[in-house]
């Protein structure tokens, strides 16, 4: 028998979809018998919409506090600042509402609580690829209300930036995946169009690199390819009619499909370089995928061109190179396809290349990325 493997089901209990966030959160808090609930929220949602206020009202006297001062890419210093509030609140449950950064922050708070971390440097031994494994269960889990399409709600990996070294790193925990995901498309209408659509391309990146992983298999192939079929229609609908909640919920469910291989199969160069672009050059996650995914697909075509044909077919472009079909979708959504259009200067490319060579996924690309020069070749092609 030539194929073998293990698919681990992570400790995510349920996905609630199509119900207003405050109603769903209240029901889940009651189901879980939580009494001290701490909210981690995006600043915009907390201070400029009613979404967080409605959740606070639904929680009543179970609301133990709120932190809404996170920055993109989750700087370690902000994690420690949030931990001060968490230590005072003593929560038994987190409610996270927002995009990838608040979700990653709550995951990092779970890690810090489990390992009793109080200083940024204490995180060093636990980053992916370092000498220690996070093997303690979280004393406090989270319910997530995602408002972007980045997909962090289905992962037990957290991203956090070491600002001293200017590097974004991953942290893998046993149960830092949310306990419950709440998909409320009405809560996402406050998300800027550029952020919603570009994180959709981030999820397309999950599907493409997951499908192209060297050890992919049929069970996850189905999720990846159907995610692309749904995204091909729903993201264009999101662009044309942002108020269409059914189309927004379709995109959310495509994220669910696209993450079927997350942490089960390795991703590749687009993810690795994307992490470096985020931590080193401050490029939003969605934009990194817009710029790098077509380039990496084209670069890999010589080793997995036959497999990439299925990507083009799923995107509704049979016979077209996969990289071109992805680039067409990005252009149709009005998103930047070049690094220079995403705010990256040419002078930053060597530093980004150096950071990418230290990323966990860089060694997993289907066509081997041998050294910094290979990364620079990809960056130049994307520039």
C-alpha positions in Angstrom: 0.0 0.0 0.0 1.6 3.2 -1.2 -0.3 5.8 0.7 -0.4 6.2 4.5 -0.8 9.0 7.0 -2.7 10.4 10.0 -5.3 13.2 9.9 -5.6 14.8 13.3 -8.9 16.4 14.3 -8.2 19.5 16.3 -10.2 20.3 19.4 -12.7 22.6 17.6 -16.2 21.7 18.9 -18.5 23.4 16.5 -19.1 26.0 13.8 -22.2 28.2 14.2 -23.2 30.0 11.0 -25.8 32.4 9.9 -26.8 33.5 13.4 -26.1 37.0 14.7 -22.9 37.1 16.7 -24.3 38.4 20.0 -27.1 35.7 20.0 -24.7 32.9 19.1 -22.1 34.0 21.7 -24.7 34.2 24.5 -25.9 30.7 23.7 -22.4 29.3 23.6 -21.4 31.0 26.9 -24.4 29.4 28.6 -23.6 26.0 27.0 -20.0 26.2 28.3 -21.0 27.5 31.7 -18.5 30.3 31.5 -18.8 33.1 34.1 -15.9 35.4 33.4 -15.7 36.2 29.7 -12.9 38.4 28.4 -13.3 40.0 24.9 -10.4 40.4 22.5 -11.5 42.7 19.7 -10.3 44.8 16.8 -10.0 48.4 17.6 -12.3 49.5 14.8 -15.1 47.1 15.7 -14.8 47.9 19.4 -14.7 51.7 19.1 -16.6 52.5 15.8 -19.4 49.9 15.5 -22.0 48.4 17.8 -20.8 44.8 17.3 -18.7 44.5 20.5 -21.2 46.6 22.5 -24.0 44.1 21.5 -21.8 41.2 22.6 -21.1 42.9 25.9 -24.8 43.5 26.5 -25.5 39.9 25.7 -22.9 38.7 28.2 -24.3 40.9 31.0 -22.5 40.4 34.3 -20.4 37.7 32.8 -18.3 40.3 30.9 -14.9 40.5 32.7 -13.0 42.9 30.4 -12.0 43.9 26.9 -8.7 44.4 25.1 -8.9 46.2 21.7 -5.4 47.7 21.2 -3.7 45.1 19.0 -1.5 46.0 16.0 -1.1 44.0 12.8 1.2 41.0 12.9 0.8 40.8 16.7 4.0 42.4 18.2 5.2 40.6 21.4 5.0 43.8 23.4 1.2 44.1 22.7 0.8 40.5 23.8 2.4 41.3 27.2 0.2 44.5 27.5 -2.9 42.4 26.9 -1.7 39.8 29.4 -1.7 42.5 32.1 -5.4 43.0 31.6 -6.0 39.2 31.4 -4.2 38.6 34.7 -6.4 41.2 36.4 -9.6 39.8 34.8 -9.0 36.1 35.5 -11.2 34.9 32.6 -12.5 31.4 32.0 -13.3 32.1 28.4 -12.2 34.5 25.6 -14.5 35.9 23.0 -12.5 37.1 20.0 -14.1 39.3 17.3 -12.1 40.6 14.4 -9.5 39.4 11.8 -6.3 37.4 12.0 -4.5 39.7 14.5 -7.0 39.6 17.3 -7.4 35.8 16.8 -3.6 35.3 16.9 -3.5 37.6 20.0 -6.0 35.4 21.9 -4.0 32.3 20.9 -0.8 33.9 22.2 -2.6 34.8 25.4 -3.5 31.1 25.8 0.1 30.2 25.4 1.3 32.8 27.9 -1.3 31.7 30.4 -0.4 28.0 30.0 3.4 28.6 30.3 3.2 31.5 32.8 5.0 33.8 30.4 5.4 37.4 31.5 8.3 38.7 29.4 8.7 38.7 25.6 12.0 36.8 25.7 10.3 33.9 27.4 8.5 33.2 24.1 11.8 32.4 22.4 12.0 28.6 23.2 8.5 28.0 22.0 8.5 29.4 18.5 8.2 26.8 15.7 11.5 25.2 15.1 12.9 26.0 18.5 13.8 23.6 21.2 10.6 23.4 23.3 7.2 22.1 22.4 4.0 23.7 23.8 2.6 20.6 25.5 0.4 22.2 28.1 -3.4 22.6 27.7 -4.8 26.1 27.7 -6.5 27.1 31.0 -8.8 29.4 29.0 -10.1 28.7 25.4 -11.8 31.0 23.0 -14.9 31.5 20.9 -14.1 33.4 17.6 -16.3 35.7 15.5 -14.1 36.2 12.4 -14.6 39.3 10.3 -12.0 38.6 7.6 -11.3 35.5 5.4 -7.8 34.8 6.6 -8.8 31.5 8.2 -6.9 31.6 11.5 -10.0 30.3 13.2 -9.3 26.8 12.0 -5.6 26.6 13.0 -3.7 25.8 16.1 -0.9 28.0 14.9 -0.4 31.6 16.1 1.6 34.3 14.4 3.6 36.8 16.5 6.3 39.3 15.6 9.6 39.7 17.5 10.1 43.4 17.0 13.7 43.2 18.2 14.7 41.0 15.3 11.9 42.2 13.0 10.7 38.7 12.3 7.2 37.2 12.4 7.2 33.6 13.8 4.8 30.8 14.3 3.7 29.1 17.6 2.1 25.7 17.6 -0.1 24.7 20.5 -2.2 21.7 21.3 -5.5 23.5 21.8 -5.1 27.1 20.8 -7.5 26.5 18.0 -10.9 28.1 19.0 -13.4 26.0 20.8 -16.2 27.5 18.7 -16.3 29.5 15.5 -19.3 31.8 14.9 -19.8 32.9 11.2 -22.1 35.9 11.2 -21.9 37.6 7.8 -23.6 40.7 9.2 -20.7 41.3 11.5 -18.3 41.4 8.5 -20.0 44.4 6.7 -17.8 46.8 8.6 -14.6 45.2 7.2 -13.1 47.4 4.5 -13.5 45.9 1.1 -9.8 45.7 0.4 -9.3 43.7 3.6 -12.2 41.3 3.1 -11.3 40.6 -0.5 -7.5 40.3 0.0 -7.9 37.9 2.9 -10.1 36.0 0.5 -7.0 35.6 -1.7 -5.1 34.5 1.5 -7.7 31.7 1.8 -7.2 30.9 -1.9 -3.5 30.6 -1.1 -4.4 28.1 1.6 -6.3 26.0 -1.0 -3.7 26.3 -3.7 -0.6 25.5 -1.6 -2.5 22.9 0.3 -3.6 21.2 -2.9 -0.1 21.4 -4.3 1.6 20.0 -1.1 3.9 17.1 -1.9 2.0 14.8 0.5 -1.6 15.9 -0.2 -4.3 13.2 -0.5 -7.8 12.8 -1.8 -9.7 13.7 1.4 -8.3 17.2 1.6 -8.0 17.6 -2.1 -11.8 17.8 -2.2 -12.0 20.6 0.3 -9.3 22.6 -1.4 -10.7 22.3 -4.9 -14.3 23.0 -3.9 -13.1 26.0 -1.9 -11.7 27.4 -5.1 -14.9 26.8 -7.0 -16.9 28.7 -4.3 -14.4 31.5 -4.1 -14.3 32.0 -7.9 -18.0 33.1 -7.7 -18.4 34.4 -4.2 -15.5 36.8 -4.1 -16.5 38.4 -7.4 -20.0 38.7 -5.9 -18.5 40.3 -2.7 -16.8 42.8 -4.9 -19.9 43.6 -7.0 -22.4 43.6 -4.1 -20.8 44.0 -0.7 -24.2 44.1 1.0 -25.1 40.5 -0.2 -24.9 38.6 3.1 -25.5 35.2 1.5 -22.5 35.7 -0.8 -20.4 36.8 2.3 -21.5 33.6 4.1 -20.5 31.6 1.0 -17.0 33.1 1.2 -16.8 32.3 4.9 -17.8 28.7 4.2 -15.2 28.5 1.4 -12.6 29.5 4.1 -13.8 26.5 6.1 -13.2 24.3 3.1 -9.9 25.8 2.3 -8.4 25.2 5.7 -9.1 21.4 5.6 -5.4 20.9 5.1 -4.2 23.6 7.6 -1.5 22.0 9.8 -2.1 18.6 8.1 0.0 19.2 5.0 2.9 21.7 4.5 2.4 24.9 2.6 5.1 26.4 0.5 6.9 29.5 -0.8 3.9 31.8 -0.9 3.2 31.3 2.7 6.9 31.4 3.8 7.7 34.6 1.9 4.3 36.1 2.9 5.2 35.7 6.6 8.5 37.5 5.9 6.8 40.3 4.0 4.4 40.7 6.9 6.9 40.7 9.8 9.7 42.5 7.9 8.0 44.9 5.5 4.6 45.3 7.2 2.6 44.0 4.3 -0.9 42.8 5.2 -1.4 39.0 4.9 -3.9 39.2 2.1 -1.7 41.5 0.0 1.3 39.1 0.4 -0.8 36.3 -1.2 -2.0 38.6 -4.0 1.6 39.3 -4.9 3.3 36.0 -4.2 0.9 33.2 -5.0 0.8 33.6 -8.8 4.6 34.0 -8.9 5.2 30.9 -6.8 2.7 28.8 -8.8 4.5 29.8 -12.0 7.9 29.0 -10.4 6.6 25.5 -9.3 4.9 24.7 -12.7 7.9 22.7 -13.9 7.4 20.1 -11.1 3.6 20.1 -10.6 2.1 21.5 -13.7 -0.3 18.6 -14.2 -1.7 19.1 -10.7 -2.0 22.8 -11.2 -4.4 22.2 -14.1 -7.0 21.2 -11.5 -6.6 24.6 -9.8 -7.4 26.4 -13.1 -10.4 24.2 -13.7 -11.7 24.8 -10.2 -11.4 28.6 -10.8 -13.5 28.2 -13.9 -10.5 28.6 -16.3 -9.7 25.2 -17.8 -6.8 25.3 -20.1 -5.3 28.4 -18.5 -2.2 28.2 -16.4 -3.1 28.2 -12.7 -0.9 31.2 -11.9 -2.8 33.2 -14.6 -6.2 32.1 -13.4 -5.3 33.2 -9.9 -3.8 36.5 -11.2 -7.0 37.1 -13.1 -9.1 36.7 -10.0 -6.9 39.1 -8.1 -7.2 41.7 -10.9 -11.0 41.3 -11.1 -11.1 42.1 -7.3 -9.1 45.3 -7.9 -6.3 44.1 -5.6 -2.5 44.8 -6.0 -0.6 42.1 -7.8 2.9 43.6 -7.5 5.0 44.1 -4.4 5.7 47.7 -5.4 2.0 48.4 -5.4 1.7 46.9 -1.9 4.2 49.4 -0.5 7.4 47.3 -0.6 10.5 49.1 -1.6 13.1 47.4 -3.7 15.7 48.0 -1.0 13.7 45.8 1.4 13.9 42.7 -0.8 17.2 41.3 0.6 16.0 41.6 4.2 12.7 39.9 3.3 14.6 37.1 1.5 16.8 36.6 4.5 13.8 36.4 6.9 12.0 34.0 4.5 14.9 31.5 4.7 14.1 31.1 8.4 10.4 30.4 7.9 9.1 27.0 8.7 7.4 26.5 5.3 10.4 27.5 3.2 11.7 24.0 3.0 8.3 22.5 2.0 7.9 24.1 -1.4 7.2 21.5 -4.1 10.2 22.9 -6.1 13.0 23.2 -3.6 13.9 26.8 -2.6 17.6 26.2 -2.0 18.9 29.6 -0.7 18.3 33.3 -0.4 19.0 33.8 -4.1 16.0 31.6 -5.0 13.8 33.8 -2.7 15.2 36.9 -4.3 14.3 35.5 -7.7 10.7 35.1 -6.6 10.6 38.5 -5.0 12.0 40.2 -8.1 9.4 38.4 -10.2 6.7 39.7 -7.9 8.1 43.2 -7.8 
